[in-house]
Amino acid sequence: METTIIFCEECGHKNVVPLEALEDKSKPIKCEGCLDILRIVKRDERNPEVKVKKDDKDDTLF
């Protein structure tokens, strides 16, 4: 069984989650530390430490 690690945003607990649980959207995944529901945030695969933020406004002056 393949697993992945997801850190809880609330308490910082390191959760080991089976990949099958990520694919099954019917049940939410709860943190083993604080029992809060884990929110899965997609991160930039090339640099997992950096969250990608899109800026909608263009600040170029003409």
mmCIF file of the N, C-alpha and C atoms, coordinates in Angstrom:
data_MODEL
# 
_entry.id   MODEL 
# 
loop_
_atom_site.group_PDB 
_atom_site.id 
_atom_site.type_symbol 
_atom_site.label_atom_id 
_atom_site.label_alt_id 
_atom_site.label_comp_id 
_atom_site.label_asym_id 
_atom_site.label_entity_id 
_atom_site.label_seq_id 
_atom_site.pdbx_PDB_ins_code 
_atom_site.Cartn_x 
_atom_site.Cartn_y 
_atom_site.Cartn_z 
_atom_site.occupancy 
_atom_site.B_iso_or_equiv 
_atom_site.pdbx_formal_charge 
_atom_site.auth_seq_id 
_atom_site.auth_comp_id 
_atom_site.auth_asym_id 
_atom_site.auth_atom_id 
_atom_site.pdbx_PDB_model_num 
ATOM 1   N N  . MET A 1 1  ? 0.842   -1.181 0.000   1.00 0.00 ? 1  MET A N  1 
ATOM 2   C CA . MET A 1 1  ? 0.000   0.000  0.000   1.00 0.00 ? 1  MET A CA 1 
ATOM 3   C C  . MET A 1 1  ? 0.891   1.250  0.000   1.00 0.00 ? 1  MET A C  1 
ATOM 4   N N  . GLU A 1 2  ? 0.675   2.118  -0.981  1.00 0.00 ? 2  GLU A N  1 
ATOM 5   C CA . GLU A 1 2  ? 1.457   3.351  -1.076  1.00 0.00 ? 2  GLU A CA 1 
ATOM 6   C C  . GLU A 1 2  ? 0.842   4.421  -0.183  1.00 0.00 ? 2  GLU A C  1 
ATOM 7   N N  . THR A 1 3  ? 1.711   5.206  0.453   1.00 0.00 ? 3  THR A N  1 
ATOM 8   C CA . THR A 1 3  ? 1.243   6.269  1.342   1.00 0.00 ? 3  THR A CA 1 
ATOM 9   C C  . THR A 1 3  ? 1.908   7.587  0.981   1.00 0.00 ? 3  THR A C  1 
ATOM 10  N N  . THR A 1 4  ? 1.350   8.659  1.497   1.00 0.00 ? 4  THR A N  1 
ATOM 11  C CA . THR A 1 4  ? 1.930   9.984  1.353   1.00 0.00 ? 4  THR A CA 1 
ATOM 12  C C  . THR A 1 4  ? 1.845   10.680 2.706   1.00 0.00 ? 4  THR A C  1 
ATOM 13  N N  . ILE A 1 5  ? 2.615   11.728 2.888   1.00 0.00 ? 5  ILE A N  1 
ATOM 14  C CA . ILE A 1 5  ? 2.624   12.461 4.154   1.00 0.00 ? 5  ILE A CA 1 
ATOM 15  C C  . ILE A 1 5  ? 1.945   13.810 3.942   1.00 0.00 ? 5  ILE A C  1 
ATOM 16  N N  . ILE A 1 6  ? 0.992   14.119 4.826   1.00 0.00 ? 6  ILE A N  1 
ATOM 17  C CA . ILE A 1 6  ? 0.292   15.400 4.781   1.00 0.00 ? 6  ILE A CA 1 
ATOM 18  C C  . ILE A 1 6  ? 0.409   16.038 6.156   1.00 0.00 ? 6  ILE A C  1 
ATOM 19  N N  . PHE A 1 7  ? 0.896   17.274 6.197   1.00 0.00 ? 7  PHE A N  1 
ATOM 20  C CA . PHE A 1 7  ? 1.007   17.998 7.461   1.00 0.00 ? 7  PHE A CA 1 
ATOM 21  C C  . PHE A 1 7  ? -0.280  18.776 7.714   1.00 0.00 ? 7  PHE A C  1 
ATOM 22  N N  . CYS A 1 8  ? -0.754  18.746 8.959   1.00 0.00 ? 8  CYS A N  1 
ATOM 23  C CA . CYS A 1 8  ? -1.965  19.464 9.350   1.00 0.00 ? 8  CYS A CA 1 
ATOM 24  C C  . CYS A 1 8  ? -1.652  20.955 9.464   1.00 0.00 ? 8  CYS A C  1 
ATOM 25  N N  . GLU A 1 9  ? -2.519  21.803 8.882   1.00 0.00 ? 9  GLU A N  1 
ATOM 26  C CA . GLU A 1 9  ? -2.318  23.251 8.967   1.00 0.00 ? 9  GLU A CA 1 
ATOM 27  C C  . GLU A 1 9  ? -2.604  23.766 10.373  1.00 0.00 ? 9  GLU A C  1 
ATOM 28  N N  . GLU A 1 10 ? -3.487  23.101 11.109  1.00 0.00 ? 10 GLU A N  1 
ATOM 29  C CA . GLU A 1 10 ? -3.881  23.573 12.443  1.00 0.00 ? 10 GLU A CA 1 
ATOM 30  C C  . GLU A 1 10 ? -2.825  23.266 13.500  1.00 0.00 ? 10 GLU A C  1 
ATOM 31  N N  . CYS A 1 11 ? -2.430  21.973 13.616  1.00 0.00 ? 11 CYS A N  1 
ATOM 32  C CA . CYS A 1 11 ? -1.543  21.575 14.721  1.00 0.00 ? 11 CYS A CA 1 
ATOM 33  C C  . CYS A 1 11 ? -0.146  21.171 14.257  1.00 0.00 ? 11 CYS A C  1 
ATOM 34  N N  . GLY A 1 12 ? 0.070   21.027 12.935  1.00 0.00 ? 12 GLY A N  1 
ATOM 35  C CA . GLY A 1 12 ? 1.385   20.678 12.416  1.00 0.00 ? 12 GLY A CA 1 
ATOM 36  C C  . GLY A 1 12 ? 1.711   19.193 12.479  1.00 0.00 ? 12 GLY A C  1 
ATOM 37  N N  . HIS A 1 13 ? 0.725   18.354 12.829  1.00 0.00 ? 13 HIS A N  1 
ATOM 38  C CA . HIS A 1 13 ? 0.957   16.911 12.937  1.00 0.00 ? 13 HIS A CA 1 
ATOM 39  C C  . HIS A 1 13 ? 1.274   16.315 11.568  1.00 0.00 ? 13 HIS A C  1 
ATOM 40  N N  . LYS A 1 14 ? 2.201   15.366 11.548  1.00 0.00 ? 14 LYS A N  1 
ATOM 41  C CA . LYS A 1 14 ? 2.590   14.674 10.316  1.00 0.00 ? 14 LYS A CA 1 
ATOM 42  C C  . LYS A 1 14 ? 1.695   13.444 10.167  1.00 0.00 ? 14 LYS A C  1 
ATOM 43  N N  . ASN A 1 15 ? 0.802   13.448 9.184   1.00 0.00 ? 15 ASN A N  1 
ATOM 44  C CA . ASN A 1 15 ? -0.145  12.364 8.955   1.00 0.00 ? 15 ASN A CA 1 
ATOM 45  C C  . ASN A 1 15 ? 0.319   11.493 7.800   1.00 0.00 ? 15 ASN A C  1 
ATOM 46  N N  . VAL A 1 16 ? 0.351   10.182 8.016   1.00 0.00 ? 16 VAL A N  1 
ATOM 47  C CA . VAL A 1 16 ? 0.662   9.234  6.951   1.00 0.00 ? 16 VAL A CA 1 
ATOM 48  C C  . VAL A 1 16 ? -0.678  8.767  6.389   1.00 0.00 ? 16 VAL A C  1 
ATOM 49  N N  . VAL A 1 17 ? -0.935  9.113  5.120   1.00 0.00 ? 17 VAL A N  1 
ATOM 50  C CA . VAL A 1 17 ? -2.235  8.864  4.504   1.00 0.00 ? 17 VAL A CA 1 
ATOM 51  C C  . VAL A 1 17 ? -2.065  7.930  3.317   1.00 0.00 ? 17 VAL A C  1 
ATOM 52  N N  . PRO A 1 18 ? -2.871  6.839  3.244   1.00 0.00 ? 18 PRO A N  1 
ATOM 53  C CA . PRO A 1 18 ? -2.828  5.976  2.059   1.00 0.00 ? 18 PRO A CA 1 
ATOM 54  C C  . PRO A 1 18 ? -3.337  6.725  0.821   1.00 0.00 ? 18 PRO A C  1 
ATOM 55  N N  . LEU A 1 19 ? -2.742  6.443  -0.329  1.00 0.00 ? 19 LEU A N  1 
ATOM 56  C CA . LEU A 1 19 ? -3.154  7.114  -1.564  1.00 0.00 ? 19 LEU A CA 1 
ATOM 57  C C  . LEU A 1 19 ? -4.599  6.803  -1.929  1.00 0.00 ? 19 LEU A C  1 
ATOM 58  N N  . GLU A 1 20 ? -5.081  5.610  -1.542  1.00 0.00 ? 20 GLU A N  1 
ATOM 59  C CA . GLU A 1 20 ? -6.477  5.250  -1.825  1.00 0.00 ? 20 GLU A CA 1 
ATOM 60  C C  . GLU A 1 20 ? -7.430  6.206  -1.110  1.00 0.00 ? 20 GLU A C  1 
ATOM 61  N N  . ALA A 1 21 ? -7.059  6.649  0.092   1.00 0.00 ? 21 ALA A N  1 
ATOM 62  C CA . ALA A 1 21 ? -7.910  7.576  0.847   1.00 0.00 ? 21 ALA A CA 1 
ATOM 63  C C  . ALA A 1 21 ? -7.981  8.935  0.160   1.00 0.00 ? 21 ALA A C  1 
ATOM 64  N N  . LEU A 1 22 ? -6.909  9.336  -0.515  1.00 0.00 ? 22 LEU A N  1 
ATOM 65  C CA . LEU A 1 22 ? -6.923  10.607 -1.243  1.00 0.00 ? 22 LEU A CA 1 
ATOM 66  C C  . LEU A 1 22 ? -7.847  10.546 -2.452  1.00 0.00 ? 22 LEU A C  1 
ATOM 67  N N  . GLU A 1 23 ? -7.909  9.375  -3.090  1.00 0.00 ? 23 GLU A N  1 
ATOM 68  C CA . GLU A 1 23 ? -8.743  9.218  -4.275  1.00 0.00 ? 23 GLU A CA 1 
ATOM 69  C C  . GLU A 1 23 ? -10.218 9.108  -3.920  1.00 0.00 ? 23 GLU A C  1 
ATOM 70  N N  . ASP A 1 24 ? -10.539 8.578  -2.720  1.00 0.00 ? 24 ASP A N  1 
ATOM 71  C CA . ASP A 1 24 ? -11.926 8.412  -2.286  1.00 0.00 ? 24 ASP A CA 1 
ATOM 72  C C  . ASP A 1 24 ? -12.419 9.734  -1.704  1.00 0.00 ? 24 ASP A C  1 
ATOM 73  N N  . LYS A 1 25 ? -13.217 10.481 -2.480  1.00 0.00 ? 25 LYS A N  1 
ATOM 74  C CA . LYS A 1 25 ? -13.682 11.804 -2.061  1.00 0.00 ? 25 LYS A CA 1 
ATOM 75  C C  . LYS A 1 25 ? -14.910 11.731 -1.149  1.00 0.00 ? 25 LYS A C  1 
ATOM 76  N N  . SER A 1 26 ? -15.479 10.541 -0.924  1.00 0.00 ? 26 SER A N  1 
ATOM 77  C CA . SER A 1 26 ? -16.705 10.433 -0.133  1.00 0.00 ? 26 SER A CA 1 
ATOM 78  C C  . SER A 1 26 ? -16.457 10.643 1.356   1.00 0.00 ? 26 SER A C  1 
ATOM 79  N N  . LYS A 1 27 ? -15.241 10.295 1.849   1.00 0.00 ? 27 LYS A N  1 
ATOM 80  C CA . LYS A 1 27 ? -14.929 10.453 3.271   1.00 0.00 ? 27 LYS A CA 1 
ATOM 81  C C  . LYS A 1 27 ? -13.818 11.477 3.447   1.00 0.00 ? 27 LYS A C  1 
ATOM 82  N N  . PRO A 1 28 ? -14.015 12.477 4.325   1.00 0.00 ? 28 PRO A N  1 
ATOM 83  C CA . PRO A 1 28 ? -12.918 13.418 4.593   1.00 0.00 ? 28 PRO A CA 1 
ATOM 84  C C  . PRO A 1 28 ? -11.821 12.749 5.412   1.00 0.00 ? 28 PRO A C  1 
ATOM 85  N N  . ILE A 1 29 ? -10.593 13.199 5.237   1.00 0.00 ? 29 ILE A N  1 
ATOM 86  C CA . ILE A 1 29 ? -9.456  12.657 5.983   1.00 0.00 ? 29 ILE A CA 1 
ATOM 87  C C  . ILE A 1 29 ? -9.239  13.543 7.202   1.00 0.00 ? 29 ILE A C  1 
ATOM 88  N N  . LYS A 1 30 ? -9.173  12.932 8.391   1.00 0.00 ? 30 LYS A N  1 
ATOM 89  C CA . LYS A 1 30 ? -8.995  13.695 9.628   1.00 0.00 ? 30 LYS A CA 1 
ATOM 90  C C  . LYS A 1 30 ? -7.565  13.574 10.122  1.00 0.00 ? 30 LYS A C  1 
ATOM 91  N N  . CYS A 1 31 ? -7.091  14.641 10.763  1.00 0.00 ? 31 CYS A N  1 
ATOM 92  C CA . CYS A 1 31 ? -5.760  14.660 11.358  1.00 0.00 ? 31 CYS A CA 1 
ATOM 93  C C  . CYS A 1 31 ? -5.725  13.705 12.544  1.00 0.00 ? 31 CYS A C  1 
ATOM 94  N N  . GLU A 1 32 ? -4.635  12.955 12.661  1.00 0.00 ? 32 GLU A N  1 
ATOM 95  C CA . GLU A 1 32 ? -4.492  12.021 13.777  1.00 0.00 ? 32 GLU A CA 1 
ATOM 96  C C  . GLU A 1 32 ? -4.187  12.756 15.078  1.00 0.00 ? 32 GLU A C  1 
ATOM 97  N N  . GLY A 1 33 ? -3.731  14.007 14.991  1.00 0.00 ? 33 GLY A N  1 
ATOM 98  C CA . GLY A 1 33 ? -3.373  14.776 16.184  1.00 0.00 ? 33 GLY A CA 1 
ATOM 99  C C  . GLY A 1 33 ? -4.554  15.528 16.781  1.00 0.00 ? 33 GLY A C  1 
ATOM 100 N N  . CYS A 1 34 ? -5.170  16.424 15.985  1.00 0.00 ? 34 CYS A N  1 
ATOM 101 C CA . CYS A 1 34 ? -6.232  17.287 16.517  1.00 0.00 ? 34 CYS A CA 1 
ATOM 102 C C  . CYS A 1 34 ? -7.620  16.892 16.025  1.00 0.00 ? 34 CYS A C  1 
ATOM 103 N N  . LEU A 1 35 ? -7.728  15.886 15.165  1.00 0.00 ? 35 LEU A N  1 
ATOM 104 C CA . LEU A 1 35 ? -8.989  15.387 14.601  1.00 0.00 ? 35 LEU A CA 1 
ATOM 105 C C  . LEU A 1 35 ? -9.708  16.413 13.726  1.00 0.00 ? 35 LEU A C  1 
ATOM 106 N N  . ASP A 1 36 ? -8.996  17.439 13.266  1.00 0.00 ? 36 ASP A N  1 
ATOM 107 C CA . ASP A 1 36 ? -9.552  18.406 12.327  1.00 0.00 ? 36 ASP A CA 1 
ATOM 108 C C  . ASP A 1 36 ? -9.509  17.791 10.929  1.00 0.00 ? 36 ASP A C  1 
ATOM 109 N N  . ILE A 1 37 ? -10.423 18.182 10.051  1.00 0.00 ? 37 ILE A N  1 
ATOM 110 C CA . ILE A 1 37 ? -10.436 17.659 8.681   1.00 0.00 ? 37 ILE A CA 1 
ATOM 111 C C  . ILE A 1 37 ? -9.285  18.300 7.908   1.00 0.00 ? 37 ILE A C  1 
ATOM 112 N N  . LEU A 1 38 ? -8.473  17.447 7.258   1.00 0.00 ? 38 LEU A N  1 
ATOM 113 C CA . LEU A 1 38 ? -7.322  17.946 6.494   1.00 0.00 ? 38 LEU A CA 1 
ATOM 114 C C  . LEU A 1 38 ? -7.792  18.546 5.180   1.00 0.00 ? 38 LEU A C  1 
ATOM 115 N N  . ARG A 1 39 ? -7.289  19.738 4.875   1.00 0.00 ? 39 ARG A N  1 
ATOM 116 C CA . ARG A 1 39 ? -7.562  20.354 3.592   1.00 0.00 ? 39 ARG A CA 1 
ATOM 117 C C  . ARG A 1 39 ? -6.374  20.073 2.691   1.00 0.00 ? 39 ARG A C  1 
ATOM 118 N N  . ILE A 1 40 ? -6.635  19.460 1.564   1.00 0.00 ? 40 ILE A N  1 
ATOM 119 C CA . ILE A 1 40 ? -5.561  19.101 0.639   1.00 0.00 ? 40 ILE A CA 1 
ATOM 120 C C  . ILE A 1 40 ? -5.297  20.310 -0.265  1.00 0.00 ? 40 ILE A C  1 
ATOM 121 N N  . VAL A 1 41 ? -4.083  20.841 -0.176  1.00 0.00 ? 41 VAL A N  1 
ATOM 122 C CA . VAL A 1 41 ? -3.687  21.999 -0.975  1.00 0.00 ? 41 VAL A CA 1 
ATOM 123 C C  . VAL A 1 41 ? -2.705  21.518 -2.023  1.00 0.00 ? 41 VAL A C  1 
ATOM 124 N N  . LYS A 1 42 ? -2.988  21.829 -3.283  1.00 0.00 ? 42 LYS A N  1 
ATOM 125 C CA . LYS A 1 42 ? -2.069  21.439 -4.346  1.00 0.00 ? 42 LYS A CA 1 
ATOM 126 C C  . LYS A 1 42 ? -0.913  22.420 -4.369  1.00 0.00 ? 42 LYS A C  1 
ATOM 127 N N  . ARG A 1 43 ? 0.292   21.906 -4.380  1.00 0.00 ? 43 ARG A N  1 
ATOM 128 C CA . ARG A 1 43 ? 1.480   22.763 -4.376  1.00 0.00 ? 43 ARG A CA 1 
ATOM 129 C C  . ARG A 1 43 ? 2.230   22.604 -5.689  1.00 0.00 ? 43 ARG A C  1 
ATOM 130 N N  . ASP A 1 44 ? 3.107   23.530 -5.944  1.00 0.00 ? 44 ASP A N  1 
ATOM 131 C CA . ASP A 1 44 ? 3.940   23.489 -7.142  1.00 0.00 ? 44 ASP A CA 1 
ATOM 132 C C  . ASP A 1 44 ? 4.887   22.299 -7.031  1.00 0.00 ? 44 ASP A C  1 
ATOM 133 N N  . GLU A 1 45 ? 4.802   21.370 -7.979  1.00 0.00 ? 45 GLU A N  1 
ATOM 134 C CA . GLU A 1 45 ? 5.585   20.130 -7.935  1.00 0.00 ? 45 GLU A CA 1 
ATOM 135 C C  . GLU A 1 45 ? 7.096   20.398 -8.013  1.00 0.00 ? 45 GLU A C  1 
ATOM 136 N N  . ARG A 1 46 ? 7.501   21.442 -8.744  1.00 0.00 ? 46 ARG A N  1 
ATOM 137 C CA . ARG A 1 46 ? 8.928   21.712 -8.925  1.00 0.00 ? 46 ARG A CA 1 
ATOM 138 C C  . ARG A 1 46 ? 9.578   22.196 -7.635  1.00 0.00 ? 46 ARG A C  1 
ATOM 139 N N  . ASN A 1 47 ? 8.848   22.968 -6.839  1.00 0.00 ? 47 ASN A N  1 
ATOM 140 C CA . ASN A 1 47 ? 9.383   23.488 -5.578  1.00 0.00 ? 47 ASN A CA 1 
ATOM 141 C C  . ASN A 1 47 ? 8.283   23.388 -4.520  1.00 0.00 ? 47 ASN A C  1 
ATOM 142 N N  . PRO A 1 48 ? 8.214   22.272 -3.787  1.00 0.00 ? 48 PRO A N  1 
ATOM 143 C CA . PRO A 1 48 ? 7.095   22.045 -2.869  1.00 0.00 ? 48 PRO A CA 1 
ATOM 144 C C  . PRO A 1 48 ? 7.038   23.022 -1.693  1.00 0.00 ? 48 PRO A C  1 
ATOM 145 N N  . GLU A 1 49 ? 8.127   23.746 -1.431  1.00 0.00 ? 49 GLU A N  1 
ATOM 146 C CA . GLU A 1 49 ? 8.132   24.682 -0.308  1.00 0.00 ? 49 GLU A CA 1 
ATOM 147 C C  . GLU A 1 49 ? 7.419   25.995 -0.648  1.00 0.00 ? 49 GLU A C  1 
ATOM 148 N N  . VAL A 1 50 ? 7.252   26.282 -1.939  1.00 0.00 ? 50 VAL A N  1 
ATOM 149 C CA . VAL A 1 50 ? 6.690   27.559 -2.359  1.00 0.00 ? 50 VAL A CA 1 
ATOM 150 C C  . VAL A 1 50 ? 5.256   27.367 -2.824  1.00 0.00 ? 50 VAL A C  1 
ATOM 151 N N  . LYS A 1 51 ? 4.331   28.141 -2.241  1.00 0.00 ? 51 LYS A N  1 
ATOM 152 C CA . LYS A 1 51 ? 2.947   28.120 -2.707  1.00 0.00 ? 51 LYS A CA 1 
ATOM 153 C C  . LYS A 1 51 ? 2.834   29.066 -3.899  1.00 0.00 ? 51 LYS A C  1 
ATOM 154 N N  . VAL A 1 52 ? 2.108   28.654 -4.913  1.00 0.00 ? 52 VAL A N  1 
ATOM 155 C CA . VAL A 1 52 ? 1.971   29.458 -6.121  1.00 0.00 ? 52 VAL A CA 1 
ATOM 156 C C  . VAL A 1 52 ? 0.786   30.404 -5.943  1.00 0.00 ? 52 VAL A C  1 
ATOM 157 N N  . LYS A 1 53 ? 1.025   31.682 -6.161  1.00 0.00 ? 53 LYS A N  1 
ATOM 158 C CA . LYS A 1 53 ? -0.033  32.683 -6.040  1.00 0.00 ? 53 LYS A CA 1 
ATOM 159 C C  . LYS A 1 53 ? -0.108  33.455 -7.340  1.00 0.00 ? 53 LYS A C  1 
ATOM 160 N N  . LYS A 1 54 ? -1.310  33.550 -7.905  1.00 0.00 ? 54 LYS A N  1 
ATOM 161 C CA . LYS A 1 54 ? -1.491  34.302 -9.141  1.00 0.00 ? 54 LYS A CA 1 
ATOM 162 C C  . LYS A 1 54 ? -1.891  35.725 -8.798  1.00 0.00 ? 54 LYS A C  1 
ATOM 163 N N  . ASP A 1 55 ? -1.259  36.674 -9.457  1.00 0.00 ? 55 ASP A N  1 
ATOM 164 C CA . ASP A 1 55 ? -1.603  38.072 -9.263  1.00 0.00 ? 55 ASP A CA 1 
ATOM 165 C C  . ASP A 1 55 ? -2.401  38.528 -10.474 1.00 0.00 ? 55 ASP A C  1 
ATOM 166 N N  . ASP A 1 56 ? -3.648  38.940 -10.243 1.00 0.00 ? 56 ASP A N  1 
ATOM 167 C CA . ASP A 1 56 ? -4.537  39.294 -11.347 1.00 0.00 ? 56 ASP A CA 1 
ATOM 168 C C  . ASP A 1 56 ? -4.262  40.681 -11.920 1.00 0.00 ? 56 ASP A C  1 
ATOM 169 N N  . LYS A 1 57 ? -3.782  41.590 -11.090 1.00 0.00 ? 57 LYS A N  1 
ATOM 170 C CA . LYS A 1 57 ? -3.607  42.953 -11.589 1.00 0.00 ? 57 LYS A CA 1 
ATOM 171 C C  . LYS A 1 57 ? -2.248  43.124 -12.270 1.00 0.00 ? 57 LYS A C  1 
ATOM 172 N N  . ASP A 1 58 ? -2.269  43.885 -13.314 1.00 0.00 ? 58 ASP A N  1 
ATOM 173 C CA . ASP A 1 58 ? -1.052  44.181 -14.065 1.00 0.00 ? 58 ASP A CA 1 
ATOM 174 C C  . ASP A 1 58 ? -0.601  45.579 -13.658 1.00 0.00 ? 58 ASP A C  1 
ATOM 175 N N  . ASP A 1 59 ? 0.599   45.706 -13.081 1.00 0.00 ? 59 ASP A N  1 
ATOM 176 C CA . ASP A 1 59 ? 1.050   47.009 -12.595 1.00 0.00 ? 59 ASP A CA 1 
ATOM 177 C C  . ASP A 1 59 ? 1.996   47.704 -13.574 1.00 0.00 ? 59 ASP A C  1 
ATOM 178 N N  . THR A 1 60 ? 1.841   47.420 -14.859 1.00 0.00 ? 60 THR A N  1 
ATOM 179 C CA . THR A 1 60 ? 2.662   48.076 -15.872 1.00 0.00 ? 60 THR A CA 1 
ATOM 180 C C  . THR A 1 60 ? 2.038   49.429 -16.218 1.00 0.00 ? 60 THR A C  1 
ATOM 181 N N  . LEU A 1 61 ? 2.862   50.466 -16.257 1.00 0.00 ? 61 LEU A N  1 
ATOM 182 C CA . LEU A 1 61 ? 2.359   51.806 -16.586 1.00 0.00 ? 61 LEU A CA 1 
ATOM 183 C C  . LEU A 1 61 ? 2.705   52.144 -18.027 1.00 0.00 ? 61 LEU A C  1 
ATOM 184 N N  . PHE A 1 62 ? 1.748   52.783 -18.737 1.00 0.00 ? 62 PHE A N  1 
ATOM 185 C CA . PHE A 1 62 ? 1.969   53.196 -20.124 1.00 0.00 ? 62 PHE A CA 1 
ATOM 186 C C  . PHE A 1 62 ? 1.928   54.689 -20.223 1.00 0.00 ? 62 PHE A C  1 
# 
